[in-house]
Amino acid sequence: MCEYNKSCADEIDFTMAEQMHAAALQISKTCFDLKKLCVTFLGASMVLLIKLTDDKVDHSLFVVGLILIKGFWISDATAYFYQRSLRVKIDAKLLEISQRNNGDESGDATKVGACGALFNPSMTLYYVLAILYLGGWFGYIGGWIG
């Protein structure tokens, strides 16, 4: 096996890949924090709304909950989109380095579109919350919750 000597271009690309990786990790942490904030805001807003409506269930309870879920869902999906985009760029940089050094390895990160960002397994919390709120709202409209 021949010895690998890093070129200046390799060093620059490795540094860029490391910086993009650090940014992707920070975005990943932000996604998790958005999920925690969503649950916190939902809990606090529901308590506040119930107190404002004299301890009665109201349509506003479900509307506000769904608006909060939608807002956090879109924010989280946007962060997920940028995280995936960074991972694609990291793989491209590593592939460039490999090709410059007679390697033929290919990256595995695939591009993600808007629908892919909105509907992926990491958004399961938002699916479940939206289904619970919609179910509760239909229960309220049907007279089962009151």
C-alpha positions, 0 to 999 in steps of 0.5 A: 500500500502506498503512503498518502501525502496530503496536498494543500487542496486535501487539507483545505477540503478536510478542514471544510468537511470538518467545519460542515460536520460541526455545523451539521451536529449543531443543527441536529442539536437544534432539532432536538431542542425544537422538539423539547420547546414544542412540548413545553410550549404546548403544555404551557399554552394549554394551561393558560388557555384553559384558565383564560376560558374559565376551566372550559374546553374551547375550540381555541385550545385545539386551534392554538395547539395545532398552530404551535405544532405546525410552526415547530414542525416547519422550523424543525423540517427547515433545520433538518433540510439544511442538516441533510444538505450539509451532509451531502456537501460533506460527502461531496468534499470527501469524494473529491479528496478520494478522487484526487488520490485515485480512490473511487469511494462514493458518498451515501448521503442523498439530497432531500427535498421539502416533502422529504424534510417535512415527512421523515422519521424524525418528525414523528413527534409532530405527527403524533401530536397533530393526530392527538389534537385533531382527534381531540378536536373532533371529539369536542365537536362530536360532544364526546369531550366537553 
